[in-house]
Amino acid sequence: MTRVPEEGVPAVETGFCSADELPEASAGKDLGKYLFPYPEVRAIQKDLLDEVWNSFEEKRHLVVHAPTGLGKTAATLAPALRYALDNKKKVFFLTSRHTQHIIAIETLRAIKEVHAIDVPVVDIIGKKWMCSVPEVSTLYSSEFTEYCRKQREDNKCEFFTNTRKGNKLTAHGMLALEQLQRESPCHIERLREIADKHGVCAYELSIALAKDAQVIVADYFYIFNPRIRDLFFNRLGLTLQDCIVIVDEGHNLPERVRSLMTVQLTNRSLKRCIQEVRKIDDPEIVQILVSLQDILNDLSAGMRPGEEKTVTKESFLGRVADLGDIDEIANSLTLAAEQVRLEAKQSSLAGVAAFLDAWKGGETGYARILSHSDGPKGSLTSLSYRCLDPSTVTNEIISNTHSTILMSGTLTPTSMFRDILGFPNHTVEKEYKSPFPKTNRLNLVVPMTTTKFAARNDQQYVNIARILADMTNLVPGNSALFFPSYYLRDQVYKHLASLAEKTVFLERPDMTKEDKMEFLENFKLYQKTGAVLLAVVSGSFGEGIDFPGDLLKCVIVVGLPLQVPNLETKKLIEYYDMKFGKGWDYGYVVPAFTKCLQSAGRCIRSEHDRGMIIFLDERYAWRNYQQYFPSDLDIRISKQYGDFVEEFFGF
């Protein structure tokens, strides 16, 4: 769903001036100093504007907890653009959410119209998702990268050859670029439309636009994936020192970086590789892959389904050394992958090569874990090199930028995010309260059930279902229920189905973008009569989706979505205990609360929205867990939930 910026503004009917014609930035309190695009600013937003500007002037970093409705997009982008224009910097506005891309672009459009300046901007997403070649969306990112490179080198991609000739744009490319420059800022969808119209490569067009862009709206990996950043920056002639980086929805960054830096080798991927290589008739590579399979089998010998254990670097490297030099083996697999792609777009061989290369990495901040499990497709043995500490990547990047701003509506405690991402000591932390009227919301803890693993049983599920039915049947409108997992959701739904008086919508784990939009549109139709959405905190609707106005009257967070206490979680807790003395907080409890608060935030998205947020689990009432709620939530605790629902909605 699309949400416009928090403050609207009419277009100004004037011509546009260049950056050189801008009025001199002053130390005064006028909003024009910051290129703020709206006629009014709240005091809390003005404070954020000043903090952001001071960070740029003093070349320091900022970690900001800024709840929904504060207007953080405008409060960061506007001063960042102004400072960048005055000091020849580039602004990266990073977000993984499509809706946030739209809000950023709309904010920049408002700045252009109100201040009558030319704002060169590019909105860019992953290269694979910009590609016009049919069926590439089914490829893994690494497979797409190799496929694209080969197509370009062999002059087989018509979109690329239509765009570039050597280092210069073709006539088609120039026409498309000129149209984009006239329309800037524009969304990625519009860029793709223009690229398709001219038959050119959308990514190459984005690169051409990015060279002169003052603001680049992009996904996290354009800065925090070292390989992608180096390629991107080399083409633009950029260094990190040239950049102001704004990370939106920053609570997601630690897990995104951990996932990015984690690699694994499985018996299933090796089986696929063997099948691929047999088709190109390369018995030497087949033998290497069979030997790698044997190593996995030997390392996992005697392991029961569900069992995990740590392994040493040498226990695997020593066995691989018997096959030959590990770098030569990796290179051979990479070359074999290219041969496979001559016949098919996909190959799993590059992933095996990447694993062998990564396994040679260091010990600090990583865990080497072997796991064995059974499933519908047979046994799965996985050897992984798992990143525990995202600061092994982010610290150097953040330290080298001019300024980095990390912001989110669920960034508490800010000190945790500063620590785990490795922000420098001079980083400033700010926590703002919600700007919405407290009378419009009720935050209630109902300590009557629990989803603790030891307490899970059918009677517990019956109790949860009964309470949920009581609550949602009373709510005069739509309710959304968020569970820790699909399994728990389904166990409760077995009993809730017969108790709920309203239509129930079940989120599916495999929903496409189109499925989600259709699902939400159908849910909206029940605005007056009321329906109940059963979703999962880490699923499609836990964050990044808005239900404005009266579309959602109540959110209930069922249980506490603590990570399964597997070996990785235990290692994460141990690591953060060793590094900060806060392993339980940083590695276990706070990430769960962040998910809860993201889901809870679906209810009230503007100062006019009104709704109840209920946390259903006895643990939310425990003193050692209450400390993780933001102080401005004004949590009430009661088992008399019916009275609270009736009173809040005025029965």
N, C-alpha and C positions, 0 to 999 in steps of 0.2 A: 504494500500500500504506500501511496505517496503522501507525504506531509509537507506542507509549505513551511517556510521559516516562521519562527515564533511571532515576529512582528512584521506586519505587512506595510507596504509603502507604494504609493503611486509612482509611475514613471515620470521623469522630468523631461519636458520637451526642449532639449537644448542640444548643441553640438558637443563633441567630445574633444577633450584636450589631451595632450601627451603627458608623460610623467614629468618632463622638463617644465611644463606649464603649471604644475601643481603649486598651490600656495605654500609658503615656507611653513614647515611643521614647527609649532610653538610649544612652550611649556604650559600654556594656558589650559583651561578646563573645557574648551569648546570641543564638541564631538567631531568637528571637521579635522582636528588634529589626527584622529584615528581612522578617518575615512568611514566612520560609522554610518550605516545606510538608513537608519531609522530616525524619525524626528524626536523621539523620546527615549530615555534610558533610565532604568531603575537604579537605585543607589547601589544595590548588590552587583548589578551588571557593570556599573561604572567602576566599582572597586576591582573587578576582574580585568576590565580594560586597562586600568592603571598598572596592575600587577604584570600583565602580559607585556605592556610597553616597557616597563622597567626591566623586565627580563631581557628584552632585546638590547636595550641601551647598555646594560651591565654585562651582557654576554654570559648569561647564566640560564639555568633550566628551571622548569616549573612543573610541579605535580599538583593537579587540581581535581578535587571532588566537587563537581558542579551538577546538582540535581536537574532533572528535566524541567524545562520552563525558564531556566535562568538566561537562556540565549547565548550559550557558550560558543556556538559556531560563529556568529557575528562578532562576539566579543574577542575572539582570537584571530579570525581571518582578517578582519578589517585593519587592526593595528599591524598585523604581520605584513599585509600587502603594502601599507604605508611605509613601514620600515624598509621593506625589500626594495621598493622603488627609490627611496632616498639613499640606500646603501649598497645597491647592486647585489642583492641576495635573491635566492629563489626560495619560494615557499612550497613545501610539500605538505598537503593536507591528506593524511592517511586514514582510511577507514575500510573495513571489510564489508560494510553494509551498503546495498544498493540505494536504500532510502537516504542514507547519509551523503552519498555522492550527489543525489538530487538536491538536498538541502544546501550543500556547499556551493553548488553551481548557481542555485537560485539566489543565495546570499551575494555571490560575486556579481551576478547580474544587477542586483539592487544597488551595489556599490557603484557599478558603471553608470547606471541611470541617474542616481542621486548626485554623484560628484562629477559627472560628465567627464570621465577619464576613460582612456582605452585600457582594457584589462586583458592582456594576453593570457589565456588559460587553456590547459588541456586536461580532459577527463580521461583517464586511462585505466584499463583493467588488465587481467591476465591475457597474454598474447594468444593463448589457445581460444579464449572466449571471444576474441575479436576477429578470429579467422573466418573467412567466407568459404573455405573448402568444406564440402559436405563430409559429415561423419567424424571429423577430428575431435569432436567433443567426447567421444568414447575413449580416447587415448589418455593414458596417464601423462602428467605434465612432462616427465623426463622423456617419454616416448614421443610426445608432440615436438619437444625441442629438437630431438634428433631427426625426426621426420621433416620438420620445417627446414632445418639446415640443409639436409640432403636435397630437398626439392629446389631450394634456392641455388645451391651449388651446381645442380644439373640443369638449371634454367627450365624447370618443369612447372613452376608456379606462375601462372599467367598474371595473378594479382600482383606479385612482386615485380615481374618484368614490366608490367604496365606502369609501375610506380617509380622505379629507379633504373637508371642506366649508369653503371659505375657508382660514383659518389653523388651524382646529381639526380634531381627529380626529373621525370619525363614531363612532356606537355600535359598529359593527363593528371599526373601528380601535382603539377603546379596549379592547374585549374581547381582541383579539389582543395588544395591548401589555401588558395586565395579565398574560396568560398567559406572555409572554416574560420579564417582570420576575420572575415567580415562579420560572421555570426557569433564569434567568441564573446562570452563564455557559452558553450553548449554542452549538453549531456553526451555521454558515450553513445547512446542510441542514435542521436543525430549525427555524430561523427561516422558511425557505421553506415547510416543511410547515405551520406554523401560519398563515402568510399565505394559503396556498392553501385551507386549511380554512375560513378566515373570508372568503375571496374578496377579499382586500385586496392592495395593492401592497407587496411585500417591501422594496423600497428605501425607500419612505416610512415603513414601519414601522421600518426601521433608523435612519432620521434621527430619528424620535421617541425611539427607545431611546438613540441616541448623545448626545442633549442632556443626559441625566443619567448617562451611562456614565462610569466612572472609567478604563476601559481600552477602547480601540478597536483591534481586530485587523483589519488592512486590507492592501491592496496598496500598493506604493510610490507609485502615482500620486495617492493621497489627500493626500500631502504634497508630492511632487516634481513634479507636473503643476500649474503655476501656475493654469491656468484651472479645473481640477477642485477644487483646494484652495480657491481663493477662493469658489467656489459653496458648497462643503461648509462652510467656516468661517463664511461669512455666515449660513447657516441655523442653525448651532450657536451663533453669537455668540462665536466663538473668535478668538484671535490666536496666532501662533507662540510668543509669550512665555509663553502658558499651557501649553505642551506640553513633555513629555519624549518624545523620539522614539528608539525602539530599532529599528534596521535589521538584520534577520536576513538571513543569506546575502548579506552586504553586498558580496561580490566581484562580484555581478551589477549593483549600482547604477550604476556608470559607463556600461556599455553600454546599460542600460535608459534612462538619461537621454539619451544620445546619440541613440538610436533615437527617443525621444519628440520631440526637438527638430529632427529631420531631416525635410525635406519634399522631394517630387520631382514633376516634371511630365513625363509621357511621351506619346509619340504615340498609344499605345494608350488611355490614359485620355481623351485629347482625342477620339479616334474614338468612344468610348462616349458621351461628352457630346454630340457632334453627333447621334448616333442618338436620344438622349433628347430633345433640344430639338426635333428635327423632329417628334416625336410631339405636342408641345404647340404646334407651328406658331408659332415665334418666330424669324423670319428674321434679325432684328438680332443675337440671341445666337449664332445659327449662324455668322454672318459673323465675329463676334469669335473664336469657337473655331477657325474655319478659318484666320484670321489668326495665331492663336497656333501652330497647326500649321505654318504657313509660316515663322514665326520659328524654330521648332525645326529645320525642314528646312534653312533658310539657315545656322544656326549649326553644323549637323553636316555641311554639304556637304563632300564629299571625304574624310570619315572612313571608314576601313576597319572591318570587323567586328572587335570586340574593342578598338578604339582608344578612348582617353579623353583629355580635355584640360580644363584649367581655363578658366573664362570669367569676365569681370568683371561686377560688378553692373550697370554702365552699358550693357554690350553688349546685355543683355536689356531693361532698363528703357527705354532709348532707343527700341527698336523698339516696345515696348508703348505708349509715350507717343504714338506715331503713331495709335494706335487710340482714345485718349482718356485721361482721368484714371484711373490704376490703381485707386484706391479706389472710384471709381464703377463701374468694370468688375467689380471683386470683388463689390460690392453687387448688381449686376445678375445676376451668376451665382448668388449666394445666393438671390435672389428666384426665379430660374428653377428652382433646385433644389426650392424649396417647391412650385412648380407641378407639377413632375415627380412629387413624392411624393404628390400628390393621387390619382394613378393607380397609382403603384407605391411600395413602401416605400423602394427604393434610388435613389440618384442620385450620380453621380461629380462633379457640378458643384461641390459644397461643397469637395471636395478641391482643385480648381483655384483656387477663391477663396482657400482657406487658403494655397496656394503663393504666389499673388500678394502676399498680405499679408506672408508670412514673408520673401520675397525682398528686401524693403526693409530687412531687418535688418543688423546690423553685420558687420564683417570679422573682428575678433579672435575666435579660437576656432572659426571656421567655414571651410569650403571650398566653392567653387562649381564643380561638376564636371559636364561633359557627357560622356556615354558612348554608344557605338553598338555594337549586337551583333545577331547573327542567331540565330534559334531556330526550333523547330517551328511557332510561330505567326507567323512572319515577322520582319521587322526590329523592333528595339526601340531607340528613341532616348529617353534619359532625361537631364533637366536637374535636378540636385539641389543643395539648399542643406544641406550636411551639417555636423552638429555634431561638432566634434573635442574640445571642452573642456566636460565636464559641469559644471565649477565655475561656468560662466557662469550656471547655474541654482542649483546646490546650495549655493554659498558663502553667498549671502544668506539662504537658508532655514536652513541649519545655524547660522549666526551669530545668528539671531534666536530660535532655540528656547532654552528654559531649559537643556536638555542634549540632546545627540544622541550615541547609542552606535551605532557601526558594528561589527558582529561577524560572524565567519564562521570556519569551520574551514580556509579557504584564503585567508587575508588577509595573506600575506607577499609582499614586505616591507610592514609597516604604513605605513612612511613614504611609499610610492608612493600608497597609497589616501588618505592624509592630503593629499598634494600634489594629486592629480588631482581630488579632490572639493572642494578649497578649504577644508579645516578650518582654523580659526583657530590662531594660533601657540601658544596655551596648551593645546592639545589634548594629552592624555596617550595614549601608545601602550604597549600591553602584548602580549607574545607568550608564550603558554603552550605547554608541551610536552604531547604526548599522554599521557593518564592510563592507557592500556592497557599491559599487560605487554609488554615488548620481545620476550620469548620466544615470544609468540603470532604474530609476524609476521616475514616476511623480505622486505626490499626489495632487489631485484636488478636491476642494469643489465647487459643483454647487448649488447655493442657489436659486433654482427656484420652488421647490415644498416642501411639507411637509407631514408627516404621523401623525401629531398631531391629537389627537382624535377629537377635536372640528372642525378640517378642513377636516375631511374625508367625501368625497362624490364622486359620480360617475365621475364628471368632474375632480376632483383631480386625480383619478385613470387613466383617459384618458390622462391627462397631463404627469403623471409619465411614462405611457406606451410609449407615443410618444417620450419622451426624451431618454428612455432606448433603444428604437428601433433605434433612430438616432445614438446613441453611438455605440451600438453593431454591427450595420450594417457597420460602418466604421472600426471597429477593425479587423485587418488581422489575425484572429485566434479565439481561444476559449475565451469566456467571462463567468464569474460566477457572478450572481446577488444574493445578500443576503438581505432578507426581515426580518422585526421584527417578523412576524407570518405567518403561513400558510394561514390564512384568508386574510391578506393584499396581500400576494403573488397571491392568486387565483383571487382576485378582479382586480388586475393589469393585470394578464395573460389573462383575458377575452378580453382585448383590445390589448394587446401586440401580441397575437397569429396571428392576421391578419396583423400586422405591421412589424414583424420580418422577415428578409430575410434569416435567418439561421434556422437550426433545433433547436428546443427547447427541453431541458430535464427538467422534473419536478421531484424534490425530493419528495419521499413519507415519511410520518411520521412513517410508520410501517416497514421500511426496515430492513431485517436481514443482518448479516455480509456478507453472500454470495450475497445478492441482491446488496449491496453497491459495492462490488468488480466488479460484472458484469456491473453495472451501469457505474462505472468509466472507465472500459475497453472500453465500447461502446462510451463514451464521448471522449476518447482519439483518437478514429478513425477519428474524425473530426478536428484533429490538423491543417491540411493544409487548409481545406475549411472553418472551423470555425463553432462552435455551441454555444448555450447559455444555461447555467445551471441556473435554478431558484430554489434557496434553501432558507433556513431559518438560521439565525445566531446561534440559539441554536439547530439546527438539526444535521444531520449526517455529513455534510461537512463543518461546520463552524470552526472546528479546528481538529487537529490530522490527516488531510489528506493532502498529498503533491501533487503538480502538477509540477514536475521538468522540466527544460528546456523550450521548447516552448509550452508545453501543455496548458498553461493558459497565455493569453496576457493581460487580463483586469479583475479587480474585481470592482464591483459597490456595495457599501453598501447603500441600499435604506432605508431612514428614520433612526430614532434613536430608538433602541429597549429598551425604558424605560419600567420598570415594570408597569403592570396595577396598578393604585393607589388604591389597595384594602386595607383592614384593616391591613393585615400583613405588607404591605409596609409602611403604615402610622405609625404603631407601631415601625418599624425598624428605620424610620427617627426620630421619637420622642426619641427613645432610644439612638441613636448615637448623637443626639443633646444634650441630657442630659449628656452623658458620655464624649464626645469629643468636643461638640459645632460644629459638622460637619455632622449633620444628612442628609442634602440635598446631600452633596458630597458622604459620605460613604454608605448611604442607598438607593441612587436613581441614581445619574448621573454617577459616576465612574464605577459601575458595568455594565451599559449600554455601556459606551465607551470601556471597556475591551472586551466585546463581539464584538463590531465593529472592534476593532483592531485585534482580533483573526481572524475574517473572512477576513479582509484586508490582513493579512499575508499569505493567501493561494497563493498569486500571485508570490512573489519573495522569493525563498527558497535557493538560492545559489548566489555566486558572479557573475555567468555567466547569471542568469535569467534577463529578461528585461520586464517591464510591467507597466501598468497604474493602479492606485488605485483612484477610484472616490467615493466621499461621496455626495450623492444626498439628500439634505434636507436643507432648509434655516437656520435651527438652528445651523448647523455646522459653519456658518459664524458669529454667535453671539459671541461677545467678551467673555461673561461669560462661553461659552462652548468651545471656542478655547483653553482655558488654559488646557484642559484635553488631548490635543494631545501631544505626546512626542515631545520634542523640536527639535529633529533631523529629523522630517518628512518633514520639509520645505514645508508646506502647501501653495498651490496657491488657490486663490478664483476667479472664473470667471463664467459668464453665457455663454460665448462664447466657450462652450465645444467642438464644432466641430473643431474649429481652433486648439485647444490643441491636440486633438486626431490625426488630420492630421499631425501636426508638429512633434509630438512625434514619430509617426510611419513612418515619412519620405515620405508622399505622395507628 
